[in-house]
Amino acid sequence: MYLDYNASTPIDPAVAAAMRPFLEDHYGNPSSGHWAAATAKAALETARAQVAGLLGCQGDEIVFTSGGSEANNLALKGMFFAARHKGDHIISTRIEHPAIIEPCRFLERQGAQVTYLPVDGTGRVDPDDLRRAITPRTILVSIMHANNEVGTIQPIEDCARMAHERGVIFHTDAAQSVGKISTGVNELGVDLLSIAGHKVYAPKGVGALFVRRGVSLEPLVHGAGHEGGRRAGTESALLAVGLGRACELARDLAPMNRVRSLRDRFWRGLQDRFKDRVVLNGHPTHRLPNTLNVSFVGRIGTEILGLLDDVAASTGSACHSGRIELSPVLEAMGVAPEVGMGAIRFSLGRATTRDEIDVLIERLTKLPAAAG
Ligand SMILES: Cc1ncc(COP(=O)(O)O)c(C=O)c1O
């Protein structure tokens, strides 16, 4: 039973089919000028247009990266090194993924001042806190679109507007939201947006950063002028094609309605059986449709999952599982330790079935480690 789609998704068969010719036949370097390059180059640009189509931007605003982490690093470090003459202050939040927190820590060692905004008990940032935190030295605000652990969706439109009122560039990490809710860059009003292929049914090792025209970044990788001079290295048409096809499929959000209703069925089933011994972590409505982070009060999430060894789900976040201490996200939300320790993140996806959910509710109910 796979309920860890926020950690990674399987590759969609249509994505694999689109990639296959580039694995087997089209080996040319997209930058070369001869016949062997033509297919790869055309495919790369089609893929760029497909990613841009999902985000509602132009192809030349897409930079392919190795994934969400690199896209975030490019946004943060690239912005800091390009704009440090203007200021040294960055604003982010306490609940970001390590792929944001760690570049921020690195930049602090390079002289940046970073403000980490608090969140409320549902994991939401207060735009007024952002307004108060902006100073004349602020060069970048980076607030995730949706949280990987609890699924809470941030008021990105309001936050981006506030940053722009003060002339500050706005980045969002949309690794978790893309393909689950709308991620149009103009509706959100963002200047930079990161996505990760393996969260949206494309392979691991590919992602993209949207960089609005007119925003300049210092590259992380210097070399030949690939990706508009923003990321050197011969592009992988194979991976780009996978991401492009996945983004094309992700434009249709209708499958998420089914996922949302399964997720809600799961929560209702647990509430029904466990009453006040289960608590929902995250925002009740401003939340990703596939994410159910629940605490079995007074229990240990890792112990419960340890007894369900055929069930793939997560305690804390899969990127740093194996740790037994309270996750920094739940801690920032002010979740009490005896509640937070019992947290399990179930994240559903395209292949999740109603039977799986019903069977899991039964099994959890019968499990002394969960039910007591
Ligand atoms: C919110 C968020 N940002 C960034 C990442 C990192 O993406 P990648 O694994 O593609 O580097 C993840 C992965 O878990 C994530 O959930």
The ligand as an SDF file (V2000), in Angstrom:
LIG
                    3D

 16 16  0  0  0  0  0  0  0  0999 V2000
    8.4980   21.2400   -0.4190 C   0  0  0  0  0  0  0  0  0  0  0  0
    9.6740   20.5560   -1.0250 C   0  0  0  0  0  0  0  0  0  0  0  0
   10.6470   21.2940   -1.5830 N   0  0  0  0  0  0  0  0  0  0  0  0
   11.7250   20.7350   -2.1500 C   0  0  0  0  0  0  0  0  0  0  0  0
   11.9060   19.3720   -2.1580 C   0  0  0  0  0  0  0  0  0  0  0  0
   13.1410   18.7940   -2.7620 C   0  0  0  0  0  0  0  0  0  0  0  0
   12.9150   18.3260   -4.0590 O   0  0  0  0  0  0  0  0  0  0  0  0
   13.9370   17.3180   -4.7520 P   0  0  0  0  0  0  0  0  0  0  0  0
   13.8010   16.0340   -4.0090 O   0  0  0  0  0  0  0  0  0  0  0  0
   13.4780   17.2280   -6.1730 O   0  0  0  0  0  0  0  0  0  0  0  0
   15.2830   17.9060   -4.6420 O   0  0  0  0  0  0  0  0  0  0  0  0
   10.9190   18.5460   -1.5910 C   0  0  0  0  0  0  0  0  0  0  0  0
   11.0900   17.0850   -1.5500 C   0  0  0  0  0  0  0  0  0  0  0  0
   10.6700   16.4280   -0.6260 O   0  0  0  0  0  0  0  0  0  0  0  0
    9.7760   19.1630   -1.0140 C   0  0  0  0  0  0  0  0  0  0  0  0
    8.8070   18.4350   -0.4630 O   0  0  0  0  0  0  0  0  0  0  0  0
  1  2  1  0
  2  3  1  0
  2 15  2  0
  3  4  2  0
  4  5  1  0
  5  6  1  0
  5 12  2  0
  6  7  1  0
  7  8  1  0
  8  9  2  0
  8 10  1  0
  8 11  1  0
 12 13  1  0
 12 15  1  0
 13 14  2  0
 15 16  1  0
M  END
$$$$
